[in-house]
Amino acid sequence: MTANCAWQSLIARLHQLNKFRLHTGNINNYMELKIKRFKNSAEELITCLDLQFPLLKADLAVSEQGMVLLSDREDATTYERNDLKITLKVFLQEFDISHIENAIEATIAQLETDNIEQLIIAFPRPENEDDDTEVDKEWLVQVLNIWSELEKIVASGKVTSLGVADFNLVQLRALCQEANMKPCIDHFNIEGCCVVPPELQAYAKDQEIQLLTHNDPHPFPLADVFKTFCTLNASAPVCSRTFEPIWAARYANF
């Protein structure tokens, strides 16, 4: 069966669902991704999906929860849970706690575990993002609303610690001052500069917040990734307007 026929069979089943998740599986299984340098993680995801498209199996399964695993786990290596530290980063397209909850539940189910050590949230950008002197108050209210729900998730035991992505000094300070639980991590993108701003470094050190760098675009261009994938595979029925991507997430085990 050709890839296009496999997609037709898959899409016919997906049309019966209100929502579904596409899971790339372990991208480290693809040598092509290991040897190529990517501008950012969005470009890497596009390439990964393009690699997986021709390899679809006719009997590709859709779980009862609506999850489609694009690569199997036949060669997966098993590790002792106590030897692993799981970090999940969720890229929000809008302020909706259910998207984070769905990402957590999906990751826990996929990894067959009970909890995640680190949860990092990439929030939607504030309208005055270029203003590094004053926080966007409306944006902060929405962040705090989500953050209070995240604190409940930590209390439940599903997540151990919380982090944020790409918060500048005023944003990080505002969150620390208003929230009951401070973030443990600020995942910071240094694209366009060579180092994390010294003032942010000093504040993070004083608050015992770990600064980690990354190459994830902010905001994560989820719609563009999906659109690009459709362009690369113009004959793929998955490119129907019926489907609209709403969140993306990435997890790593250390």
C-alpha positions in Angstrom: 0.0 0.0 0.0 1.4 3.4 -0.9 1.9 6.2 1.6 -1.0 8.1 0.1 -3.4 5.1 0.5 -2.2 4.6 4.0 -3.0 8.2 4.8 -6.5 7.8 3.2 -7.2 4.9 5.5 -5.9 6.8 8.5 -7.8 10.0 7.8 -11.0 8.1 7.3 -10.6 6.9 10.9 -9.5 10.3 12.2 -12.6 12.0 10.8 -14.7 10.0 13.2 -12.9 11.7 16.2 -13.3 15.1 17.7 -9.6 15.4 18.3 -6.4 13.3 17.9 -2.7 13.6 18.6 0.2 12.9 16.2 3.2 11.4 18.0 6.5 11.3 16.1 8.0 8.8 18.5 11.7 8.9 19.3 13.2 11.2 16.6 16.7 9.9 17.6 15.8 6.8 15.6 16.3 8.8 12.4 20.0 9.1 11.4 19.1 11.8 9.0 18.1 14.1 11.9 21.2 13.3 13.8 23.7 14.3 11.1 21.9 17.5 9.9 22.1 20.9 11.6 18.8 22.6 11.9 18.1 26.3 12.5 15.6 25.4 15.2 13.4 22.6 16.5 10.4 23.6 14.2 12.6 23.0 11.2 13.6 19.6 12.7 10.0 18.7 13.3 9.1 19.5 9.7 11.9 17.3 8.4 10.9 14.5 10.8 7.3 14.5 9.6 8.5 14.5 6.0 10.7 11.4 6.7 7.9 9.6 8.4 5.2 10.2 5.7 6.5 7.7 3.1 7.0 5.1 5.9 3.4 4.9 7.1 2.1 1.4 7.5 -1.3 0.4 6.2 -2.3 -0.9 9.6 -1.2 2.2 11.5 -3.0 2.2 14.8 -5.2 4.9 16.4 -5.4 4.4 20.1 -8.7 4.7 22.1 -7.4 8.1 23.2 -6.9 9.2 19.6 -3.2 9.0 19.6 -1.3 8.1 16.3 2.2 6.9 16.8 4.1 7.6 13.6 7.0 5.4 14.5 6.9 2.1 16.4 8.8 1.1 19.5 10.1 -2.3 18.4 13.7 -1.3 19.0 13.0 0.8 22.1 15.4 0.5 24.9 14.0 0.0 28.4 15.5 1.9 31.4 14.9 1.8 35.1 12.5 4.6 36.0 14.6 5.8 38.9 17.5 6.3 36.5 15.5 8.8 34.4 14.5 12.4 34.7 11.7 13.3 32.4 11.3 16.9 31.1 8.2 18.0 29.2 8.0 21.3 27.3 4.6 22.4 26.2 4.2 25.1 23.5 0.9 26.9 24.1 -1.0 28.5 21.2 -3.5 30.0 23.6 -4.1 30.3 27.3 -5.9 27.0 27.9 -5.0 24.7 30.8 -6.7 21.7 29.2 -4.0 21.7 26.5 -1.3 21.4 29.1 -3.3 18.7 31.0 -3.7 16.8 27.7 0.1 17.0 27.0 0.9 15.7 30.5 -1.6 12.8 30.3 -0.4 11.9 26.8 3.3 11.8 27.9 2.6 9.9 31.1 0.6 7.3 29.1 3.2 7.0 26.4 6.1 6.6 28.8 4.1 4.3 31.1 5.0 6.3 34.2 3.1 8.1 37.0 4.8 11.5 37.0 7.1 14.0 35.2 10.0 15.6 36.9 10.1 18.9 35.0 7.3 20.8 33.1 8.3 23.8 31.1 5.6 26.0 29.6 6.1 28.3 26.6 3.3 30.8 27.0 1.8 32.8 24.2 3.7 36.0 23.6 2.5 39.3 25.2 1.6 42.1 22.9 4.3 44.4 24.3 7.0 41.7 24.1 9.7 44.2 23.1 9.1 46.2 26.2 11.7 45.0 28.7 10.8 47.7 31.3 7.2 46.9 32.2 5.2 43.7 32.1 2.0 43.4 30.1 -0.6 43.3 32.9 -3.3 41.5 30.9 -0.8 38.9 29.8 0.4 38.4 33.3 -3.1 37.8 34.6 -3.5 35.1 32.0 -0.2 33.6 32.9 -1.0 33.6 36.6 -4.4 31.9 36.0 -2.6 29.1 34.2 0.1 29.0 36.8 -2.3 28.5 39.7 -3.7 25.5 37.9 -0.2 24.2 37.3 0.5 24.5 41.0 -2.4 22.2 41.6 -0.9 19.7 39.2 2.3 19.8 41.2 0.3 19.2 44.4 -1.3 16.1 42.8 2.2 14.6 42.3 2.0 14.3 38.5 4.7 17.0 38.1 7.6 17.7 40.4 8.7 21.2 39.3 7.7 24.0 37.0 9.5 26.1 34.5 8.9 28.8 32.0 10.3 29.6 28.6 11.7 32.9 27.3 10.7 35.1 30.2 12.7 38.3 30.4 13.7 39.9 33.7 10.5 41.9 34.3 8.3 39.0 33.4 10.2 36.6 35.6 10.3 39.0 38.5 6.5 39.6 38.2 5.8 35.9 38.2 8.0 35.2 41.2 6.3 38.1 43.1 2.8 37.0 42.4 2.9 33.2 42.3 2.8 30.9 45.3 5.4 28.6 43.6 8.4 30.1 41.8 9.6 28.5 38.5 12.7 26.4 38.9 13.8 27.0 35.3 13.7 29.8 32.7 14.3 28.2 29.3 15.9 31.0 27.4 16.5 31.5 23.7 19.8 33.3 23.0 19.2 33.6 19.2 20.2 37.1 18.1 22.7 37.5 21.0 25.5 35.5 22.4 24.7 35.4 26.1 21.7 35.6 28.6 21.4 39.2 29.7 23.6 39.8 32.8 20.7 41.3 34.8 18.6 38.2 34.2 21.5 36.0 35.2 21.9 37.8 38.4 18.2 37.7 39.3 17.9 34.0 38.4 20.9 33.2 40.6 19.4 35.2 43.5 16.1 33.4 43.2 17.8 30.0 42.6 16.2 29.7 39.1 18.1 27.6 36.6 18.8 29.3 33.2 18.9 26.9 30.3 19.3 27.8 26.6 17.4 26.4 23.7 16.8 26.8 19.9 13.0 26.6 20.0 11.3 29.4 18.0 9.1 31.6 20.2 6.2 31.4 19.6 6.4 27.9 18.2 5.0 28.1 14.7 2.7 25.1 15.0 0.3 26.1 12.2 3.2 26.9 9.9 4.8 23.5 10.6 1.6 21.7 9.7 1.2 23.9 6.6 4.7 23.3 5.5 4.2 19.6 5.9 1.1 19.8 3.7 3.1 21.7 1.1 5.8 19.1 1.1 3.2 16.4 0.8 0.6 18.0 -1.4 -1.3 14.8 -2.1 -1.7 13.9 1.6 -5.3 13.9 2.7 -4.2 15.0 6.2 -4.0 18.5 4.8 -7.7 18.9 5.0 -9.0 22.1 6.6 -10.9 19.8 8.9 -7.8 19.6 11.1 -6.4 22.5 13.1 -3.3 22.0 15.3 -3.7 23.5 18.8 -0.6 22.6 20.8 2.8 20.9 20.6 5.0 19.3 23.2 8.4 17.7 23.4 9.7 15.4 26.1 13.2 14.2 26.9 14.6 11.6 29.2 17.9 12.1 30.9 
